């Protein structure tokens, strides 16, 4: 999955880059506290993050547990308040989730599909989760 901090440029422009940096740090700590030891979270660039959730549940796809995990992340970020001097910065993020199974897993395609879903989440109002549209041969979500 990919997710992006909503209106991050506005945070930097309004509160300054140190507040933006603190927002990134606190978001990363919040997410790390909600993930399993087997999950892999990385900053993907700017205010964007990539997260790999491995599942051994058949099928290897967006199952109920995955969607609950993503909702916990979305909600945890939405509950985050970053303090910058006397100001309190509210933070939200938009998520794009893609899945694949077996030999259909091509990393570049998976990332592209998650990216497209994330931008749909932004266009649909932000602070939300969108599932990637399945490609031929790729299992759909629940």
C-alpha positions in Angstrom: 0.0 0.0 0.0 1.0 3.6 -0.4 -0.2 6.5 1.7 0.4 10.2 1.6 -0.1 12.9 4.3 -2.9 15.1 3.2 -2.1 18.8 2.6 1.5 18.3 3.7 2.7 21.3 1.7 0.3 23.4 3.7 1.8 22.2 7.0 5.3 23.2 5.8 4.1 26.5 4.4 2.0 27.4 7.5 4.1 26.1 10.4 7.6 25.7 8.8 9.7 22.8 7.8 10.7 21.8 11.4 7.0 21.3 12.0 6.7 19.3 8.8 9.7 17.2 9.9 8.2 16.6 13.3 4.9 15.5 11.6 6.8 12.9 9.6 8.6 11.6 12.7 5.4 11.4 14.7 3.5 9.7 11.9 6.2 7.1 11.5 6.2 6.4 15.2 2.4 6.1 15.3 2.5 3.7 12.3 5.3 1.6 13.8 3.3 1.2 17.0 0.3 -0.2 15.0 2.2 -2.6 12.7 3.2 -6.2 13.1 6.9 -7.2 13.3 6.6 -8.7 9.8 5.2 -5.5 8.2 7.7 -3.3 6.3 7.1 0.5 6.4 9.4 3.0 4.5 9.2 6.6 3.5 8.7 6.5 -0.2 9.5 10.2 -0.9 8.4 13.5 0.4 5.3 12.9 2.5 4.5 9.5 0.9 5.0 6.1 2.6 5.0 2.6 1.3 3.9 -0.4 3.4 4.3 -4.1 2.6 2.0 -6.4 4.6 2.7 -10.1 4.1 -0.1 -12.5 4.6 -0.1 -16.3 4.8 -3.9 -16.4 4.7 -5.2 -17.8 1.5 -5.9 -16.1 -0.8 -3.0 -13.7 -0.5 -5.1 -10.7 -1.1 -6.9 -7.8 0.7 -8.6 -9.9 3.3 -10.7 -8.6 6.2 -7.6 -8.5 8.5 -5.7 -6.4 6.0 -8.5 -3.9 5.7 -8.8 -3.7 9.5 -5.1 -3.0 9.7 -5.3 -0.2 7.1 -8.3 1.3 9.0 -6.3 1.3 12.3 -3.5 3.1 10.5 -5.8 5.7 9.0 -7.6 6.2 12.3 -4.3 6.4 14.3 -3.0 9.0 11.9 -6.2 11.0 12.1 -6.0 11.0 15.9 -2.4 12.3 15.7 -1.9 16.0 16.8 1.5 17.5 16.2 2.4 20.5 18.4 4.3 23.4 16.9 4.8 26.1 19.4 1.3 27.1 20.5 -0.3 25.5 17.3 -1.7 22.1 17.1 -1.5 20.4 13.7 -4.1 17.8 12.7 -2.8 15.1 10.4 -4.7 12.8 8.0 -3.6 10.5 5.2 -5.0 9.0 2.1 -4.4 5.3 1.4 -4.2 3.2 -1.8 -4.1 -0.6 -1.2 -3.2 -3.2 -3.9 -2.8 -6.9 -3.5 -1.5 -9.8 -5.6 -1.0 -13.5 -5.3 1.7 -16.0 -6.3 3.3 -15.5 -9.7 1.0 -12.5 -10.5 3.1 -10.4 -8.1 5.1 -7.8 -10.1 6.4 -5.2 -7.7 6.3 -2.2 -10.1 2.7 -3.1 -11.2 1.6 -3.5 -7.6 3.1 -0.1 -6.6 1.5 1.5 -9.6 -1.9 0.1 -8.8 -1.6 1.3 -5.1 -0.5 4.7 -6.3 -3.6 5.0 -8.6 -5.8 4.0 -5.7 -4.2 6.5 -3.4 -4.9 9.3 -5.9 -8.5 8.2 -6.1 -8.7 8.5 -2.3 -7.3 12.0 -2.5 -9.8 13.0 -5.3 -12.7 11.5 -3.3 -12.0 13.8 -0.3 -8.8 12.6 1.4 -8.5 10.8 4.8 -9.8 7.6 3.3 -8.8 4.2 1.9 -9.2 3.1 -1.7 -8.6 -0.4 -3.0 -6.8 -0.9 -6.3 -8.8 -2.1 -9.2 -7.8 -5.7 -9.9 -5.8 -6.4 -13.0 -6.4 -9.5 -15.1 -5.2 -12.5 -13.2 -5.0 -10.7 -9.9 -7.3 -11.5 -7.1 -9.8 -8.9 -5.9 -10.4 -7.8 -2.4 -13.2 -9.1 -0.1 
